[in-house]
Amino acid sequence: MADYSEQTKVIRRYMHSSMSTKAMPDWQPQQEQQVYRFLQKLLHSPENLLAHIRHTAGATVVRLTYGYTPKDEGDEYIKQAELVMGAFSLASTPGAFLVDTFPILKYVPWAPFKRIATKWRNQLTELIDLPMEFVREQTQRGVAEPSFVAEWLEEPGHKSDKGLIPAAAASLYAGGADTTVSAVTSFFVAMLHYPETQKLAQKEIEEVLGKDRLPTFADRASLPYVEAVFKEVMRWQPLAPIGIPHRLGSKSDDEYNEMRIPANSMVIANIWHMLRDPSVYRSPEVFDPSRFLGSNTEPDPGEVVFGFGRRRCPGMAVAHSSVWLSIALTLAAYDMIAPVVEHGNPELPSLEYSNSTVRHPKPFRCNLLPRSEKMKKMIEDMAL
């Protein structure tokens, strides 16, 4: 349950200072490097696609947040973040714990949720402390890489505010990766179900950039169809269909569209319905990027999918750029093809997703083929 406290304001202020749309160009080289690594991983072990998506998302957030470059496999920081992400996803699912609805249950001795909460708190404490020690040690040695935390520590501010930097970093570290995983995985699901859309996006990339280089952030405005694919990924399978439950911050009742909202109410946004409303999006169950092109475009899902107002996800710009770059580079580098099974039919991913705050599709298979020998060589020769 998320309340909007003074501490929350300080944490969000730190995040906004480094992760606004205006600040993102400073961090894009690090994002590009991680997606290049992703392309190389797909070349060497395409059968591990889902694991590579998870590792790349985690590695990107860790690199940006702490200036730390994770090991390729089995990195302890990434493992710890995944534990906390799993706990967060369950804890923030409405109805997962009755104590959220009936707070009096916290006084019941030996309640099972207390043991779970203690375990999760210990995991969160470790997630907060270990990477911060890494940054401090690197800073003292004068070898710290640029990162959000290094930047925040150098900012002038009250000592009590500085004490919230570890929490700000951990919330970005633990929450940012999972949303990116959800969106990028949904992109692959969409491309397998809609191969013609994949071909149209690849055609645009070749017409604009040729076949001698990969897209960069500087090309984004020149690739409107790829941008539409990105938007449709966010709309078609919303990564958090009901967002994060929030409690009304006011101590008195509130009103919205002549509806009374009692003080301390739990507020849940039905993002899924907003993005699947047939009165807003034509044939909402169909993956159709063209809905965002032309003169009669449909609403940008970015206005909804990351929350609303002061509670909007402060890391939205980071997630946007990471997901867009993953989509653009993968389209340029690889053909995504569904495996052929009995009677020559394609084995398409299930459209059934997990029932959690941040949704994920069931595991699926995907054949990945470099788009040409020249592209394969380009991926192999990337300097990282």
Secondary structure by P-SEA (a helix, b strand, c coil): cccccaaaaaaaaaaaaccccccccccaaaaaaaaaaaaaaaaccccaaaaaaaaaaaaaaaaaaccccccccccaaaaaaaaaaaaaaaaacccccccccccccccccccaaaaaaaaaaaaaaaaacaaaaaaaaaaaaccccccaaaaaaaccccaaaaaaaaaaaaaaaacaaaaaaaaaaaaaaaaaacaaaaaaaaaaaaaacccccccccccccccaaaaaaaaaaacccccccccccccccccbbbbccccccccbbbbbbaaaaaaaccccccccccccccccccccccccccccccccccccccaaaaaaaaaaaaaaaaaacbbbbccccccccccccccccccccccccccbbbbbbcccaaaaaaaaaccc
